[in-house]
């Protein structure tokens, strides 16, 4: 007797099959985080282990260990909890919490006073990282060349990590201006490939501004630094840069994000190596048209 493998549209007990149409992922308009869940996972660039990316209350990204850990084995300063897609420091009163990946990363210096369970978990991640390297699934980054800060540029004298002024604040970009891409999701569920700096959009200008304190930061000696100033643009255009969206997705607020914006709040003490005292000698405010 041969089994009947043809699909009849019914289950084995005769009940009808009800096919379900796939639903695309969407983000609620009231969500404080516009990042989709599928865009919150990544791999550590140092060890290759998986991390979960979340936004903190100050809108800066943080990489958390994917699994929850018991609060009894975690120091109070390393406890984080999630609420509405936002990472908050310290615990929320439960018996479980999340921990930053930097504490467990085997390629970073181990913090002091780690509990035995955290040391064992750190060793497990080290073994997994070595296994990824041996199988060719992960290639650790090469150590950077010891070049001076004035030579770390993208070829034409522009800073490799420029400082941008927008929305009454200064931010450090994670790549050159021409390489900053949109973080929104396209209709094909991929990250948009359009850059933020386009000929059809208003652009800023390079200028020398004092590297003074910003919003309570410590004061530095009076020096001028090269800043890509967007402060004179309309508010909507500055917000487009802050949310890291192209001109197309800036007009479509319903589109979710597949990556976190690569901005860091600029601190003249922490980011002193990115302070340039001269304007780029080829500082075109917008890319040249073909």
PyMOL commands that set and color helices and strands:
alter all, ss='L'
color gray80, all
select helices_A, chain A and resi 37-39+71-73+76-78+101-104+116-134+149-151+177-179+235-243+247-250+272-274
alter helices_A, ss='H'
color red, helices_A
select strands_A, chain A and resi 41-43+50-56+61-65+69-70+80-83+86-89+96-97+163-166+169-172+205-210+224-229+264-265
alter strands_A, ss='S'
color yellow, strands_A
deselect
rebuild
show_as cartoon
